Amino acid sequence: MNGAAQGNYRQEELDRFASLANRWWDPDGPQKPLHALNPARLGYVAARVPLSGARVLDVGCGGGLLSEALAKAGAEVTAIDLAPELVKVARLHGLESGVKVDYRVQSVEALADEHPGAFDAVTCMEMLEHVPDPAAILRACATLLKPGGRLFVSTLNRTPAAFALAIVGAEYIARLLPTGTHTYSEFIKPSELAAWLRDVGLDIEDVSGLMYEPWKNAARIVSRTDVNYLACARKPG
């Protein structure tokens, strides 16, 4: 199927993640690595944006792990995803936890048409490598930012190390992730991401590595960007 022809998504990708919905919040379930990455991702954002009172958008929010963490840190969070099953789980968990997030089944492109310049920060984590047109996602994210706002992206580098660790190791050997979660050809080099960010008018402020340590089930920010990495870009203004 050509996902681009029917919107900027691939239905098989949405179905794969939707099948994990009921165990999304299980720290020992199929999303165990995502739980480990979450504190590092939140710390990276919080170090660059004062979250208390900030309007933040979480694009591709899944079951709401980062969305809730941002809200707990004081942000006013809107979170969007195209998988209704995941948004339902996110909403239910929010009711249980008492953490308020505005969850929506909506594309980032549609939201950009409705609310340009509305957000102090936009996060788009572990999503770009799963869509047909990553540049279009970044363009919409840039539109949604206020002048001076920041976009935070995490994705996987297209390197032999990333193939060995994120696919062979994580999916087939250690079984940390469901088989088929990633496609190597869709991984994104930092130089490619940087070019897309510049094309949509954003200034790159930082690129850092994000290292997952399965023996600790924890993650930390590092200088090496050859597997997972985070980037921060600012909208001039």
Buried (B, 14 or more C-beta within 10 A) or exposed (E): EEBEEEBBBBBEBBEBBBEBBEBBBEEEEBBBBBBBBBEBBBBBBBEBBEBEEBBBBBBBBBBBBBBBBBBBBBBBBBBBBBBEBBBBBBBBBBEEBEBEBBBBEBBBBEBBEEBBEBBBBBBBBBBBBBBBBBBBBBBBBBBBBBEEBBBBBBBBBBBEEBBEBBBEBBBEEEEBBBEEBBEBEBBBBBEBBBEBBEEBEBEBEBBBBBBBEBEEBBBBBBEEBBBBBBBBBBBEE
